[in-house]
């Protein structure tokens, strides 16, 4: 696939297919039935899939996540009342298809992904990545920091994902942010995990994470602080640094996201997570990912619908920021 990286000329954005003239279950299954990247002369925000799950440590299936999220996104409409915005009119949003990645060699796959991300993130344009397992965050961060330098990270997850290795393997869905920290991709003084909960291998997991410079907003903090208090903690932490947002769908409670590889009880509600994302609308989001949707475990598309709506909120913020450039 050849990607046109030219800046968008001053013209009206091409929006999604009109759901009032064409049934939402018809037509191409792009995200929200948006135009494909080569269907327009230029673009501001891209959605890209990475169907890769060779880095999982328990239940597989996230390679089918991008397709499931795109299918669920057919339900989305053009006006976002919570943010009072028309994201697909504010900027040209496109679906860039899926990146190819070697399914048998993780290090080779990481190279493939980074090579695919690079032209999408050129000129500082934001990209929403649909995973795939959390391994895909590392090449995305490598590509985004090539444009912006080290970034703040807000990582929504039940798990820290700063483990060193798993069975001696340095690249898995549990290691991306240790590798990112070691490679100098992150502003560790400006980064946070949000929604952490569940069992660990030992207390050392927390100590190691602290030594890397992260702060943790535990999921149980929501009971005490509520979404407004959580938003304030995040904003205080990241300041004005360029921000990368990484969402492992298992940050949601299994009641709201059963279709994932490593579910943990006691998670966020989808309403809470949507509200927190909206609270980050004034930050400088440079790219984001939503990962670990595993359709084989997702009855009634509950998890895919949640992921599609999270992507929609992020697109809304990114589109408004691109329009203001």
C-alpha positions as CSV (number, residue, x, y, z in Angstrom):
1,X,0.0,0.0,0.0
2,X,1.3,3.4,-1.0
3,X,0.5,6.1,1.5
4,X,0.0,9.7,0.4
5,X,1.6,11.9,3.0
6,X,0.8,15.3,1.4
7,X,-0.7,17.9,3.7
8,X,-4.5,18.3,3.1
9,X,-5.4,21.2,0.8
10,X,-7.9,23.8,2.1
11,X,-11.1,22.0,1.2
12,X,-14.0,20.5,3.0
13,X,-13.2,17.2,4.6
14,X,-14.8,14.1,3.2
15,X,-16.8,12.5,6.0
16,X,-18.2,9.0,6.6
17,X,-20.9,7.5,4.5
18,X,-24.3,9.1,5.5
19,X,-26.1,6.6,7.7
20,X,-29.4,8.2,6.8
21,X,-29.0,7.5,3.1
22,X,-27.1,4.2,3.3
23,X,-27.8,1.6,6.0
24,X,-25.0,1.4,8.5
25,X,-24.5,-2.3,7.9
26,X,-23.8,-1.7,4.2
27,X,-20.7,-0.6,2.3
28,X,-17.0,-0.8,3.1
29,X,-16.1,-1.6,6.7
30,X,-13.7,1.2,7.3
31,X,-13.7,2.8,10.8
32,X,-17.0,4.6,11.1
33,X,-17.3,4.2,7.3
34,X,-14.7,6.9,6.8
35,X,-12.9,7.3,3.5
36,X,-9.9,5.1,2.9
37,X,-6.6,6.9,2.9
38,X,-6.1,6.8,-0.8
39,X,-9.6,8.0,-1.5
40,X,-8.8,11.6,-0.5
41,X,-6.1,14.1,-1.6
42,X,-4.7,14.5,1.9
43,X,-5.6,13.9,5.6
44,X,-5.2,15.1,9.2
45,X,-5.9,12.1,11.4
46,X,-5.5,8.4,10.5
47,X,-6.9,5.2,12.0
48,X,-4.7,2.2,11.4
49,X,-5.1,-1.5,12.4
50,X,-2.3,-3.7,13.5
51,X,-3.6,-7.3,13.5
52,X,-0.8,-8.8,15.6
53,X,-0.9,-11.0,18.7
54,X,2.3,-13.0,18.8
55,X,3.2,-11.2,22.0
56,X,0.4,-12.4,24.2
57,X,1.0,-14.5,27.3
58,X,-2.5,-16.0,27.9
59,X,-5.5,-15.8,25.6
60,X,-4.8,-15.1,22.0
61,X,-7.2,-13.5,19.4
62,X,-6.3,-9.8,19.4
63,X,-5.1,-10.2,15.8
64,X,-8.8,-10.0,14.9
65,X,-9.3,-6.9,17.0
66,X,-9.0,-4.2,14.3
67,X,-11.7,-5.9,12.1
68,X,-14.0,-6.2,15.1
69,X,-13.6,-2.6,16.2
70,X,-14.2,-1.4,12.7
71,X,-17.4,-3.4,12.5
72,X,-18.6,-2.1,15.8
73,X,-17.8,1.5,14.7
74,X,-20.6,1.4,12.1
75,X,-22.8,2.5,15.0
76,X,-21.0,5.9,15.4
77,X,-22.6,9.1,14.2
78,X,-21.0,12.4,13.1
79,X,-21.8,14.6,16.1
80,X,-20.2,14.2,19.5
81,X,-22.5,15.9,22.0
82,X,-20.3,15.4,25.0
83,X,-17.5,17.4,23.4
84,X,-19.9,19.5,21.2
85,X,-17.9,18.7,18.1
86,X,-18.2,17.3,14.6
87,X,-14.9,15.4,14.4
88,X,-15.2,14.3,10.8
89,X,-16.0,17.8,9.7
90,X,-13.3,19.5,11.8
91,X,-10.5,17.6,10.0
92,X,-10.0,15.0,7.4
93,X,-10.0,11.6,9.1
94,X,-9.2,8.5,7.2
95,X,-8.8,4.8,7.6
96,X,-5.3,3.7,6.6
97,X,-6.1,0.0,6.6
98,X,-3.9,-2.5,8.4
99,X,-0.1,-2.7,8.8
100,X,1.6,-5.9,7.9
101,X,3.8,-7.6,10.5
102,X,5.7,-10.8,10.6
103,X,3.5,-13.2,12.7
104,X,6.4,-15.6,13.6
105,X,9.3,-13.2,14.5
106,X,8.5,-10.5,17.0
107,X,11.6,-8.4,16.5
108,X,11.1,-8.5,12.8
109,X,7.4,-7.6,13.3
110,X,8.4,-4.6,15.4
111,X,10.6,-3.3,12.6
112,X,7.7,-3.9,10.1
113,X,5.3,-1.9,12.3
114,X,7.6,1.0,12.9
115,X,8.2,1.2,9.1
116,X,4.5,1.3,8.6
117,X,3.8,3.9,11.3
118,X,6.5,6.3,10.1
119,X,4.8,7.8,7.0
120,X,1.4,8.0,8.8
121,X,3.0,10.1,11.6
122,X,4.9,12.3,9.3
123,X,4.4,16.1,9.7
124,X,3.3,15.4,13.3
125,X,-0.1,14.1,12.4
126,X,-1.9,12.0,15.0
127,X,-2.7,8.3,14.5
128,X,-5.1,6.0,16.3
129,X,-3.8,2.5,16.3
130,X,-6.3,-0.4,16.7
131,X,-4.5,-3.5,18.0
132,X,-3.5,-6.2,18.2
133,X,-1.8,-6.9,21.5
134,X,0.1,-4.3,23.5
135,X,3.4,-5.2,21.9
136,X,2.3,-2.8,19.1
137,X,2.7,0.2,21.4
138,X,6.5,0.0,21.3
139,X,7.0,0.6,17.5
140,X,4.2,3.2,17.6
141,X,6.2,5.1,20.3
142,X,9.4,4.7,18.3
143,X,7.7,6.3,15.3
144,X,6.0,9.1,17.3
145,X,9.1,10.1,19.1
146,X,11.0,10.5,15.8
147,X,8.5,13.3,15.2
148,X,8.0,14.8,18.7
149,X,10.9,13.7,20.8
150,X,10.2,11.9,24.1
151,X,6.6,12.0,25.1
152,X,4.5,11.8,28.2
153,X,2.6,8.5,28.4
154,X,-0.8,8.0,29.9
155,X,-1.3,4.2,30.0
156,X,-4.8,2.9,30.8
157,X,-4.4,-0.8,31.8
158,X,-5.1,-3.4,34.5
159,X,-1.4,-4.3,34.3
160,X,1.9,-2.3,34.5
161,X,3.4,-3.7,31.3
162,X,6.9,-2.8,32.6
163,X,8.1,-6.3,33.2
164,X,11.5,-7.1,32.0
165,X,11.1,-10.4,30.2
166,X,8.7,-13.3,30.0
167,X,10.3,-16.8,29.6
168,X,13.4,-14.8,28.6
169,X,11.6,-13.0,25.8
170,X,12.3,-9.2,25.9
171,X,9.4,-8.2,23.6
172,X,5.9,-9.2,24.7
173,X,2.7,-7.4,25.5
174,X,3.9,-7.2,29.1
175,X,7.2,-5.4,28.4
176,X,6.6,-2.5,26.0
177,X,6.9,0.4,28.4
178,X,10.1,-1.0,30.1
179,X,11.7,-1.2,26.6
180,X,10.3,2.3,25.7
181,X,11.7,3.7,28.9
182,X,15.1,2.1,28.3
183,X,15.2,3.5,24.8
184,X,14.5,7.0,26.0
185,X,11.1,7.3,24.2
186,X,9.2,8.5,27.3
187,X,9.2,11.4,29.6
188,X,9.0,9.2,32.7
189,X,8.7,12.2,35.0
190,X,5.5,13.0,33.0
191,X,4.0,9.4,32.6
192,X,1.4,7.5,34.5
193,X,-0.4,4.2,34.6
194,X,-4.2,4.5,35.2
195,X,-6.5,1.7,36.3
196,X,-3.9,-0.7,37.7
197,X,-5.3,-3.6,39.7
198,X,-5.0,-7.3,40.2
199,X,-2.4,-9.7,41.4
200,X,1.3,-9.4,40.8
201,X,4.3,-11.7,40.8
202,X,5.8,-9.9,43.8
203,X,6.1,-6.5,45.4
204,X,9.2,-6.0,43.3
205,X,7.0,-5.4,40.3
206,X,5.8,-2.2,41.9
207,X,9.3,-1.2,43.0
208,X,10.8,-1.7,39.5
209,X,8.0,0.3,38.0
210,X,8.7,3.1,40.5
211,X,12.4,3.0,39.6
212,X,11.5,3.6,36.0
213,X,9.8,6.9,37.0
214,X,6.2,6.0,36.5
215,X,3.4,7.0,38.8
216,X,0.3,4.8,39.4
217,X,-3.3,5.7,39.6
218,X,-4.9,2.6,41.0
219,X,-8.3,1.6,39.9
220,X,-9.5,1.7,43.6
221,X,-8.7,5.4,43.5
222,X,-11.8,5.9,41.5
223,X,-14.0,5.1,44.5
224,X,-12.3,7.8,46.5
225,X,-11.6,10.5,43.9
226,X,-14.1,9.9,41.2
227,X,-13.4,10.8,37.5
228,X,-12.8,14.5,38.2
229,X,-10.2,13.7,40.8
230,X,-8.5,11.2,38.5
231,X,-8.5,13.7,35.7
232,X,-6.8,16.3,37.9
233,X,-4.1,13.8,38.9
234,X,-3.4,13.0,35.3
235,X,-3.3,16.6,34.2
236,X,-0.9,17.5,37.1
237,X,1.4,14.7,36.1
238,X,1.7,15.3,32.3
239,X,1.7,19.1,32.3
240,X,2.2,20.5,28.8
241,X,4.3,17.6,27.4
242,X,3.3,16.0,24.1
243,X,1.1,13.1,25.1
244,X,0.7,9.5,23.9
245,X,-2.3,7.6,25.2
246,X,-2.2,3.8,25.3
247,X,-5.5,2.0,26.2
248,X,-5.4,-1.7,27.0
249,X,-9.1,-2.6,26.9
250,X,-8.7,-4.7,30.0
251,X,-8.5,-1.5,32.0
252,X,-12.3,-1.9,31.8
253,X,-14.0,-4.4,34.1
254,X,-14.7,-7.7,32.4
255,X,-18.4,-6.8,32.7
256,X,-17.7,-4.0,30.2
257,X,-14.9,-5.7,28.2
258,X,-15.0,-9.5,28.4
259,X,-13.3,-9.9,25.0
260,X,-9.7,-9.6,26.1
261,X,-6.7,-11.8,26.7
262,X,-5.9,-11.1,30.4
263,X,-9.1,-9.9,32.2
264,X,-9.0,-8.7,35.8
265,X,-11.9,-8.1,38.2
266,X,-12.6,-4.7,39.6
267,X,-12.0,-2.5,36.6
268,X,-13.3,0.8,35.3
269,X,-16.7,1.2,33.7
270,X,-16.8,2.3,30.1
271,X,-18.6,5.5,31.3
272,X,-15.7,6.3,33.6
273,X,-13.1,5.8,31.0
274,X,-14.9,7.9,28.4
275,X,-15.3,10.7,30.9
276,X,-11.6,10.6,31.8
277,X,-10.6,10.8,28.1
278,X,-12.9,13.8,27.6
279,X,-11.1,15.5,30.5
280,X,-7.9,15.3,28.5
281,X,-9.2,17.3,25.6
282,X,-6.9,20.3,26.4
283,X,-3.8,18.2,26.4
284,X,-1.5,17.8,23.3
285,X,-2.3,14.3,22.2
286,X,0.2,13.3,19.5
287,X,-1.1,9.7,18.9
288,X,-2.8,6.9,20.7
289,X,-3.6,3.2,20.6
290,X,-6.4,0.9,21.7
291,X,-5.3,-2.7,22.1
292,X,-6.0,-6.2,23.3
293,X,-9.6,-6.5,21.9
294,X,-10.0,-10.3,21.4
295,X,-13.2,-11.0,19.5
296,X,-13.3,-14.8,20.2
297,X,-14.1,-13.9,23.8
298,X,-16.4,-11.0,23.0
299,X,-20.0,-12.0,23.2
300,X,-22.5,-9.5,21.6
301,X,-19.5,-7.2,20.5
302,X,-19.5,-5.6,24.0
303,X,-15.7,-5.1,24.0
304,X,-15.5,-4.0,20.4
305,X,-18.3,-1.4,20.9
306,X,-16.4,0.0,23.9
307,X,-13.2,0.2,21.9
308,X,-14.9,1.9,18.9
309,X,-16.4,4.6,21.2
310,X,-13.0,5.2,22.9
311,X,-11.4,5.7,19.5
312,X,-14.2,8.1,18.6
313,X,-13.5,10.3,21.7
314,X,-9.8,10.4,20.9
315,X,-10.5,11.2,17.2
316,X,-12.8,14.1,18.3
317,X,-10.0,15.6,20.4
318,X,-7.4,15.1,17.7
319,X,-9.6,16.6,15.0
320,X,-10.2,19.7,17.0
321,X,-6.5,20.1,17.7
322,X,-5.6,19.6,14.0
323,X,-8.2,22.1,13.0
324,X,-6.7,24.7,15.3
325,X,-3.1,24.2,13.9
